[in-house]
């Protein structure tokens, strides 16, 4: 059996949410199609079935939708607002409307001329709307264009040409505002697409070539000059530079890169020249995955959006029924048919679901796009909403609250030795050991610019320590117990060692020629930002924070005390972390789990929202987490919660604006004050409020 073809396309001229729903419905009706998804937020289409671009464009002909294969090199052209055909026609409609209005307020003799200008204004400004509305009416499909068409034709029939023309113009303005708002909201995706260069200089088989990124292969050597953007993901072969990774991770400071370090497509090489071995094809780069995941996230419907869509399905027929009742029932008692038919037409106009339908997606698209620019990947509207409702957060310790690797935290020496002398000899010996603690000491010496000395007679004693001869001095580094086998350790030194051990640190005592020379402590240090972030989260009202770790209880307790965390659960296996997250959910409801995306996978999956650290470095984190903090840092977590809460609040406000203004306008029927002008202003005002309110999400920064 032949597999069905899964095709993806980009869309041009997809300007309104109703159009997206209708387009999806038209494609679904094609015989060859088994599944279709129109992503209004990202202007993308996914369809399963052997359909052609011609078939798809025919399905979207009602709104002039253009369909472009996802891998096509053709770039989508985004015309400026003032160059769009529909906006030019709207402007011409305005000129004709103004002329008609100026004539209509002069003499009764000029009425026929005024009507002519009003009719021209309506025809030019509302041609596409009328054409779509009439076709929809013939199929008994009632969307906002159908309602507007009925209302405006009705207005013309009862002689309300002036109001009909004003309504057409204002509706065109409302449509233009919606299109403009979605274009602005989609800019975040377009900016991501433009980050990585389309071409790069490659060294292949000894030749220097300039190739399109699509033609670059894994294993090619990328030549990156100072000031250039890196075109592909890869590993530095040679050179040293500082890389601005802000487009990918949101980090404000450039990061030092040298041989062996990972670099990402779309980042900026600020200083030195680099040679980079390409490790991923262009479609698999981190930036490509981010773009794909952001687009998918913007297309995923949040609970509030699903509610609005379901509500709109019943809302439109109810509005039509109310309009019919308003037009028919009162005249049976008052006899003034024209007045009440006019009121019924106004109900149709005010009842257009435009603002309601766009109230949620424009906020979600804007928020997710803003997050992506700040280095936070939120993989869907549902996760955006859940982040805004969190009551508790569980943190993995290693690599999340701490740096994830050991480093020297304390160094004390005997009065007769300097710290430089002690660390120089210790690092010289430890350079021969592969133990993580040894690497921490060697790194510490390197940071201090302390060079090693030649080493003789190196020995490692399992479970105790190491010793060797450095510059004629016999150096031993090991546990306190081992040191006491060779010399006497003072009470003060013992007390200091025990205090450091109670803080969860590993302590080594140093002996020179069997005499105490000093001691140093090594630990997985807390990130400098962790205490501040915990404090910010408390200020945001997060009710409970807990640390879950597989580390020793003493170490975990010491870290928790430094972070002012009262709930710490240590010595946990992955399944026990999972159980702990389930307990927290039963107690607090919505719980986030923050981890590295790998060994914390069960707990991340069980949490209401799984948040992965360092998404830019691991494909697993990008794929499995609900939210990925692209930089390996928690600094973006308070920002993400603030963004999510703001988005939730704005979505609720949008729905209130959309429905509230319409309810107020509909109440004007009772005293007979509702006019077509008021009706369209209520609809346009609601759309404008929703759009502008959603745009406030662009202002939220870290």
N, C-alpha and C positions, 0 to 999 in steps of 0.2 A: 504493500500500500504506500503510495507516494505521500511524503510529508507535506502538509500545507505550508505555503510560503508566508513567512513572517516578515512584513515590510514596515519600514519606518520612513516618515517624510516630515519635512518642515513645511509650515504653512504661511502664506502671505495673505493679508487682508482679513484675518480672523479678528474682528473688532469687538464682538459682543458675546456675552455668555449664552444668550438665546440662540445666536447664530451657530455657536459651537454645538449646542444640543441638537439643533435641527440638522446640521451637517452630519453629525454622528448617526442620527436616525435615518437620514437618506442613504448613507453608506451601508448601514445595517440591512436595509431593504434590498441591497444588491444580492443577486442569487449566489454568487461565488463566495461571498463573505461569510465567515463563520464567527469572527470576533473583531470588534473595532473599539478603539479608545482614542478620543480626541482630547488632547491635553491643552485646554484653553490657556492656562497660565504660561506654558512654555511655547505655545503655538506649534505643537507637534501632533502627529497622527501615527498611530500604530494600527495596522490592519493585518489580519490573517486571512489569506485567500488570494487566488491568482487574478487580482484586479490590476488595471493599468492606470497610469496617471490621468489619461483621458477620461476614464470612468469616474475617477475620484473628483476631477475638476468639474465634470458634469453634475455630480452630486452637490457640489458647492457653488454652482453657477448662480444660484439665487442671491449670493452675496459677493460674487466675483472672487471667490477663494482660489488662490493659486497653490498648487501642490508641487513640492520640490523634493526629489530623492535625498535621503539623509547624507549620502556620501558624495553627492554632486558637488563639484568645485564651484558651481555658480553661487555667488554670494547674494543673500537676500538684501534688496535695497530698501532702506527705510527713508521714505521721502519726508522732508521737513513738514511740520504741521500745515504751513501756508501753501505748500505745493500739492497737497493731496487733492485729488479730483473732487471728492465729496465736499471738502471744505471750500473749494473755489465756487462750487455750485451753491453752497449755503450763502456765501458772500453775495453772489448775483441775486439769489432769492431775497436777501435783505434789501438790496438796492431797489428791486421791483416792489417790495413791500412798502418801503419808505415812500416811493413815488405814489403808490396806490393810496396810502394813508393821507398824504398831503392833498391828493385830489379829492378824496372822500369827505374831507372836512371843509370843502369850499362850497360847492353848490349842488343841488339835487340833479341838475342837468348832467353833471359829470359822473353820476353814479355808474353808468355803463362803462365809462373809461376806467373808473376805479376797480370795478369788478374784473375788467380785462387784465389789469396789472396784478390784482390779487390772484387770479387764475394762473397767470404766467409764473408768479412767485411760487405758487403751490406746485405747479407742474415741474419747474426747474429744481426746487429744493426738495420735493418729495417724490420725484419720479420713481426711484428705486424702491422706496417704501411702498408706494401704491402698487407697483408691479408685484412685489413680494406678497403684499397684503391680499391682493385679489387672487393670486395663485393659491395662497394659504386658505382663503375663504372658500374657493372652489373645492378644496380637499377637506374642509371642516377642521382645519388646523388653526388653533387660536393662539397666536403669540402676540407680542406687543405691537408688531407691525400690522397685524390683522385688526387689532382693536383700534389703532390709530386711523387706519384706512376707513373703517366703518364710521368712526366719529367725524372725520373730516368730510367724507362724502355726504354724511347726514347734515353737517353744518352747511354745506353748499346747497343742499336741497331745500333747507328751510331759510335760505337767504343770508346766512351768517358768513359771508365771504371774507370779511375783514378778520374775524376771529379765526376762521379756518386757516387763513394764510399765516397769521401770527403763530398758530399752533404748529403748523408745518415747520416754520423757521426755528421755533424754540426746540422742537423735537430734534431737528437736525443738529442744533447746538449741543443738545444733551447727548446725542450719539457721538459727536466729535469729542466731547469731554470723556466719555467712556473709553473711546479708542485711544485717546491721548494718555489717559491714566494707565491703561494696560501696557502701552508702549513704554511708559516710564518705569513701570514695575518690572518689565522684561529686560530693561537695560542691564540689570545685574548679570544676567546670563550672557548678554552680548559682550559685556566688558570682560567676563571670564574667557569667552571664546577668542577675544582679541589679545589675550595676555601672551600666549606663546607665539613666537615668530613662525611664519609659514615656510621659511627656508633656513638652511644652516650650512656652515662650512665644515666639511668632513674630510678626514684623512683616511683613504682606503687603498690598500695595496701600494703605499708609498706615494699616491697621488692626492693632491688637494682638489676637492670638488665642492661646488655649491649645489646642493640638492634640495628639492622640496621635502618636507618632513615625512611625507607619505612614502618616499623612496629610501629613507634611511633605515638600515637594518641593525638588529641587535649585534653588538660586537664592533660596530664602526666607532672610530675615534672622532669625537666632536671637538673642534677647535673654537674656544670661546675667548674673545678679546675683552680687555677692560671696557666697561660701559655697555656691553652687549647683553641681551637676554639669552638665557639658556633655552635651547629649542626642544631638548629631549630629557627624559629622566636618565640618570646614569650615575657612575661612580668615578670620582676624580682619580685620574692616572698620575698626573703631575701638575705642579704649580700650587700656589697658595693665594687665597683671596678671601674677601668678605662678600657674602651673598645676601642680598635683600630678598627674604622669603615671604614678605608681607602678603603678596597676592595669593599664596597657598596656605600659609599658617596664621596670618594676621599678626606675626611678630613685628614689633616696632623697630627693633634693633637688628642690623645686619649680623649674620652668623659666620664665624670663621670656618673655612673649608680647606682641607689639605688632602694629600693622597689617601685614598681609601674611604673618604666621606661620600655620603649620598647627596646628590643634587636633584632638583626638580625642574621640569619644563615650566617656563613662564617666570622664573626667578631672575633677578638682575645681578650680573657679575660686576661688582663695583670697582675693584682695584686691579689685581694681578691677572695675568693670562692663565688659562686653564686648559688642560686636555682631559676630556671626559669620555670614558667608555660607555656607550649607549647600552642600557639594560632592558629597555622596554620599547615596543613599537609605539607609534604616535597615538594609536587608538587605545593603548593600555596605560598611557602616562597618568600620573596622579591627577593632573589638571583635567584630562579627558574624562576620568572617572568622576571627578567632582562635578563637572558640567552635566554629565549623564544623570548622576544621582540628584542634583538640584532640580533638573527638569522633571525627573520622575516625582520628586517630592512635591513640586508645585502643582503637579497634576493629581496627586492623591487627595481625595476629598476628606476634609476634617469632619468630625461629628456635627458641628454647627452648619457646615455647608450641606451635608446630607439632609439635615433638618430643613434648611431653606429650600433645597431642591424639591423635597417631598411636599413641603408647604405650598410652593409655587404651582405644583401640579394641580392642586385643588383650588388654589387662590384664583386663578384666571377664570375658570368656569363660574365660580361664585360671583366674581365681579360682573361677568356678562349677565348672569341671572339678576343681580341687583339693578344693573342698568336697564334691563328689560322691564322689571317691576316698576322702577321709577318713571319710565317713559309711558307705561300703560295704565297703572292703577290710579294715580292721582287724577288724570284727565277724566276718568269715569265718574268722578265726583265734582270736579271743578269745570270740566269742559274745555280747558285751555290746553289743547294738544301740543301746540307749537312750543309753549314754555316748558312742558314736561319732557317732550322729546329732546329738547335742547339740554335739559338737566341730565337726561339719560346718557346723551352723548358725552357730556362732561364727566359723568361717572366712568365711562369707558376710558377716557383719557387719563383721569387721575388714578385709575386702577392698573395702569401699565406696570408690570412687575420688574421693570428695568433696574431700578435702584435696589430692590430686594435681592434680585438674582446676583448682582455684582457686589453686594455688600460684604460677602465672605471671601470669595476668591481674590479680590484685589488686595485685601489685607494680608492674606496668607502668602501670596506671591511676593509682595513687598517685604514682608518679614523674613521669609526664607532667603530671598535674594540679599537682603542686608546682612543676614547672618553669614552667608557664604563669603561676602566681601571682608568680613571681620575674622574669618578663619574658623567659623563654626558651621558645620554641615548638619542641618536638621532635615531628617529624611521623611518629611511628610507633615501635613497639616494636623494629623492626629497627635503626633509627637510634640508639635509646637503647642497645641492646646494643653496636653498633659503636663508639659514642663511648667506651664503657668499655674498649675493646680497642685504642685508637689507639696507634701507635708513633711517628708523625711528624705534624707540622703545617706546612702551607705558608701563608704570609701574603701577601696583596697589601699593597703599601706605602701608596699614597695613599688616605687615608680609612679605613684600617684600623689600621696602626701609627702613621700620622701623622694630623693633623687634616683633611687634604684641601683646605686652602686656605692661601695664603701669608700670613705675618704678619711684622712687624718683630721681628727677634731680637737685633740689635746696633745701637747708635748711639754713634758717637764724634765729638767736636767739637774744633775748634781752641780753644785756651785763652781766646781773646778773645770767644768766643760761648757762650751757654748752650744746653743741649739743647732747652729750650722754644722759644727764639728760632729755632733751626735747624729744628726740626720744624714750627713754625708757618708759616714761609715755604715750606718744601718741600711741606707738605700743601695750602697755598693753591694752589700751582702744579699739583700732581698731581690736584687736584679736577677739573681740566679734561681729564684723560686717562682713557681707558677701559681702560688696561692693568691686568691683575691685580695687578702690583706697586704701581701707583698706588693701587688700591683698598685694598691692605694698609696703605699709608702713611696714607691718609685715615682708615681705621678706627683705626689706632694713635693718631692725633691726637684722634679723637673720644673714645676711651677715656680719654685724658689730660685731657679737657675743655679742649682747646686750640682756640680759634675761628679761622676763616680770615680773611684780610685780602683786600681788593680786589686783583685781578690785571689787569695790562695787558700787551699785546703777547705773548700766549702763542704759542709755536712748538714743534712736535714734529719732531724730526730722526730719521727712521726708522733704527733699528738703533743709535742713539747715545744719545738722551735727549731732554729737554725743557728749555725756558728761558722765562722771563717776568720782568716787573718787578713787585715786591711792595714797597709802601711806599717807592718810590724806589730800591730795591736790585735790581740785575739778578741773578736767581737761575737757576742752571743745575744740573740733576740728570741724571747719565748715567754711562757706563762710565769706568773709569780711563783707558783709552786716549784717549777723547774729552776728558777733563779735562786730560790732559797736552798737548793741542794748544793750551790757553789759558794754562796756568800750570805751575810746577814743583811736583811732588809729592815730598815727602821720602821717604827710604829707609824710615824706620819706618812711615809710612803705607802704602807699597807692600807691605811685609812683612805688615802686618796684613790688608790687602785680599786678598793671595794666600792667607794662612792661612784666612780665611773662605771663599774660593772652593774651597779643598781640602776644606772641610767640606760642600760641596754647596750653598752659599748664593749668592744673587745679590746683588752688591755695587754700590751706587751712590755715586758721589762727588758732594759738594755744593760748588758754587762761589758765592761772593757777590762780585759785581763783579770776576769773573775771578780771584779769590783763593780758595785752599782754605779751606773753612769746616767740613768734617766729612765723614764717610761713614757709610752705614747698610747693614745686611744684611737681606735678606728671604728666608725659606725656608718650606717646608711643614713646620711644626714637629711634632716627635714629641708624641703624646698624653702627658700627665703620667703616666698609668697604665701605659703600654706597658712600661717597664723592669720594673716590679713584677710585671706579669702574666707576662712572659717568665720571670722568676725563679721565680714560683709554678709555672709549667708544668714547669720543670726539676725542681723539688722533687717534683712529682707523678710524675716518672719518664718524661716524654715524651723519647724517645731523640734525636730530631732535629727541629730547627726551621729553616726556610728562608724567605727573603724573595724573592718573585717580583715583579718590577716592570718596567714599560716605561720607567722613568725612566733618566736618564743614569747610567752606571756610577760616576762620581765621587760624585754625590749619593747613590746607593744605598749605596755603600761607607761613606760618612760616617754615614748613618742606622744601618746594620748595626753599625758600630763602637760607636755610642752605646748600642745595645740589646744588645751582646755576642752578636750573631749571626755565626757563622763562615761560614755558607753563604748567599751572596747571588747572585742571578742577575738581571742588569739588562738593559735594552734589549729586553725580550721583547714580542712581539706575542701576541694572545690564543691563536693556535694553538701558539706556543712555550711558553706557560704550560701548555697542555694536555699537551704532550709532556713537560714537566718533572714534572708530577703523575704521569704514567704511569711515568716513570723512578723516582720515589720509591716508587710502589706496588710496582714490581718488586723494589726494594731492601729496603723496610721492611714491606711487606704492607699494613697498614691506615693510610691517610693521610687527614687532614682538610685541606680547603682553606677558608681564611677570606677572604672578599672582599665586594664590595658588591652582588652578585647580578645585575649587568648586564654590564659588560665582562668580568667574570671567569666568565661563565656556562659556557663550555666546560670550564674547569678545575674549577669547582664540580661539574659533572656527572660528570667523570672521577674525582673523589676518592671515597674510601669514604664519607665524610660531607662534604657541602657545607654550610658555615656562612655565612649571610648576615648582614651588619652592618646595623643600622638597619631591621629588618623593619617597624617601626611606620610608617615613612614611605614605603615602596615596596611596591606590590602585587606587583611582579615578584619581590622577595625572598621574600615570603610564599609565593608559588606555586612558585618554582623550587628553593628551598633545602631541604635535609633538616632543618636546624636554623636558626632565625632568632633572633638576639639583638635583641630588640625595641628596646632603647635603642641608640643609635649609639655603643656602647662595648664594649670587650673584657672589661670587668670580670667579666662573667658566664661567661666561657669556662672558667676553672678550676673554678668552681662546677658547671658543666654536666658536666665530666669527672668530678668527684667524685660527683655525683648518679648518673651512668651507671654508674660502677664499683661504687658502693654497691648500685644496683639489680641489677646482674649478680651480685654476691656474694649478695644476699638471695634472688634467684631460685634460685641453686644450693643455698643453705641450705634453702629451702622444699621443693625436690624431695627433698633428703636427709632432711628431717624427715618428709615425707609417706610416703616409701618405707621409711625406717629404722624408724620406730615400728611399721609394719605387719609388716615382716620379723621384728622382735623378738617381736611378738605371735604371729605364725605359728609361730615356733620353739617357743613354749610348748605346741604340740600334742604334741611328742615326749614330754615327761614327763606329758602329759595335764592341764596346768595352765590351758589356755585356757578361759575362761568367757565368757559373753555380756557380762558386766559389763566384763571386761578388754578384750574386743573393741571395745565401743562407746567405752570410755575411750581406747583407742588411736586410734580414728577421730576422736573428738571432740578429743582432745589434739593430734593432727596438724593438724586444721583450726584449732584455737585458736593453735597455734604459728605456723602459716603466716600467719594474719591479723595477729597481734600483731607478728610479724617484719616484715611488709610495711608496717605502720603506722609503723615507724621511719623510713621514707623521708620522712615529713611533717616530721621534725625537722631535715632538712638545709637550712641557710640559707646565703646568700652569705657 
